[in-house]
């Protein structure tokens, strides 16, 4: 099985369109989205429509949960909260029902998919450091061989033994059977690792090979839509920098 795995599109239709084109060249068997299709960007419905159509399943992200009324986001900073309020008004009834139905976690083929840390699924905790990944030792016996997450907007991989955590510094690698892996798949629509290209990933369950990939997209077009809306301008400015 060749999985095409992506996350954190954040209403960026220009980035999502190019990612889907790139996936079409990769002989993907099954598409999985790990959440946050909405929030920040200017095209929430267009992105929801594509993700609903293309994916075998999609995981609930924190922005999805906020827009669909499944979590309290009153503590978010003003610009993010305003974007979520705007998206909740724009979303069609079909897409709203879809967001309300999304699961916190899915497991298949010895793989777990969730938006944040698998330790507390409904808390949407971040994992972007070895120290944070080490908390997964608490649920070692429940961990799949590999757990794919999003949320941080960073491309990060961690290999765990029962006692240690190692960051895997490679864009492509084969999983070792004696380890458990936590892999953060980056962001389609709002990368934050100083690489503005859209991120997507591929995992082959037969070969146990995982790969990070990037694709360029029309950043200016995505940003201009934000500038012409009531959304915070910085949501568009940061696209050029990948922060």
N, C-alpha and C positions, 0 to 999 in steps of 0.2 A: 504494500500500500504506500503510495506517495501522497503525503499530506502537503497541501499548500496552506500555511498557517500565517495569519496576519492579525494585527490588533491596532487599536487607537487610531482609527480613520478620522475621527473628529470632524465630520461634515466637510471633508476636503475631497470633493468629487474629482478634481483634476488629478490628485495623487492616486486615488483609488482606481480611476480608469486606467492609468499607466501600470499599476500593479497587476490588475487583471489581465492586461495585454501581456505582461511579462510572464504571468503564470501560464498563459495559454501555450507558451513555448517550452514548458517544463514537464509535460505529460503527467499532470496532476490527476490523481484518482478522487481525491476528497478535499474539499475546501473547509477550513475552520477559521472562524473569527473569534478572537478572545476578548471582544468587548470594546466599549466606547466608540460606537459608530457615530454618536452625536456629541455635541458640545464644541465650543470654540469657533468652528467654521461656519460657512455661509450656505451649505447645501445639505441640511440634515435629511430631508426626505429622499433626495436623489441617492444619497449614500445608503440609506436604509433599504431602498428598493433593490439596489444591486446586491447588497449583502444578503438580504432575504432570499433572493433568487439563486445566488451562486453557492451559498454555503450548505454543507450537510447539517451543520448546527452552529449557533453563535452563543457565546457565553455573555452573561450580564456583566457590564462594566459599571463603575460608579457613576459615570455621567448618564449612562442609560437608565440606571436606577433612579437617579435624581429627576430626569425628564419625565419618567413614567410614574412618579409619585411613590416609589418604593423605598426611598430613604430621605432623611432630613439633610438638606444642604444649606441650611441657614448660616452655618459657620464658614462657608466658602467665602473667599474674597469677592468684592463687589462685582468685578468684571466677569468672573467665571459664573457667579450666581445670575447675573443679568443675561448671560448667554443661555444658560439653562432655562431661565424663565421664557426667553424668546423662542427657544426650540420647542418647549412644551406647548406653546400656542400655535406653532407652525406645523407640528407633526400631524399627519393624516390619521384618521381613526384606525386604518389598517396597520400602519406602522406603530401607532401607540399600543394597540393590542399585542403586536409582536414584541415590543420592548417589555411589556408587562409579563410576557410568558417566558422570557429568557431564563435559563438555569444559572446557578452560581458555579456549577462544575459539571463536566462530562468526562467519562472514562470509557476508553475502548482501545483495543489492540495493545494493551499494556501501557497506555499513555493517559495522563491526566491533563485536562485543560481547565484553567481557571484564570480570573483576571488578575488578582493580587496573590499574596501568599496563600498557600494551601492550608496553613495552620489555622487561620480564622477567616473563613471564606467571606462572611458577610461584613467583615471589617475593612476589606480592601487595603490590606497592609502592603507596603512597598518591599521589594527585594531588589536592591541595587548594590549591595556590598556583601562580602563574605560573612560578616557578622550577622546580617539579616538572614542570609541563606542558612546559617548555622541553626537558626531557630527550628528549621525543619527536622532536626534531629529528634525533636519532641514527638514527631509522628512518623518516625523511621519505618516502623512496621506497616504503616498505611500508605507509604509513598510508592508511586509507580516507578518503573525504571526511569521514566522521564516525565517531568511536569512542565508544561508550557504555560507561561504567564505573560501578561502585558503590563499596563499601568504605569511603569516608570518611564516609558518612551525611550528606553535605552536598550541596546543590543548587548546582553550580558549572559554568560553561561557559567554555571557553578557545578562542579562535580563533588559529590559527598560520599565519604565512607562513613562508617558508624561513628567515627571519632573526629574526622577532619573535614575541612571544606577547602577546595581549590578552585580558583577562578580559571576557566579555560579561555586562553587568549588565542583564539583561532576563528576564522570565518567559516571553516568547514572541518568537521572532525567526526570520528566514529565513536559511538558510545561503548564504554567498557562494561561488561556484564557485572562486575563486582561493585559498581558505583550506582548511585542515584543522581539524577541530573535535574537541576532547576534552570530553565532557559527562558530568559526574557526576550521576546521576539521583536522589540523595538516598536516603532510607530509608522503607520502609513502616512498619516496626515499632519503630524506635529513632532518630527524627530527632535530630540534634545541632546544629541551627542556631537553637536557641531558638524554634522553631515546633513545638509538639507534634503538630500535625496530620500524618497520614500523607501521604507524598509519592508521587506517580506521574507519569509523563510520557507524552507522545504525540509521535510523529514521523511526518510524512506525506512519503513519498518522492517523490510527484508534485509537491507544492508546495514541498518542501524546508523546510517550516516545522516548528519544534520548539517544544514548550510544556511548562513545569513546571506541575503542578497539585497541590492539597492538598485533603484531605477530613478532616473531624472524625470521630472514632470514640469508643467508650466506653473512655476511658483508665482509669477507675477499675476497670472489670471486668477489664481486662488486668493491671493492677497487683495487684488482690486475688488473682488466681491465683498470681502470683509470691510474694506475702506468705504465702500458705498452703502454699507448697512449701518445699523445702530450698534454693532458689535465693537468691542474695544479694539482700537487700531493696532495695539501691540500684538494681538493675535495674528495679524497679517505680517507685521514687521519681523516677528521671530521666525517666520517660515524661511526667510532669506538666509538666516544664520544657522538654523538648525538648533535652536536653544529653547 
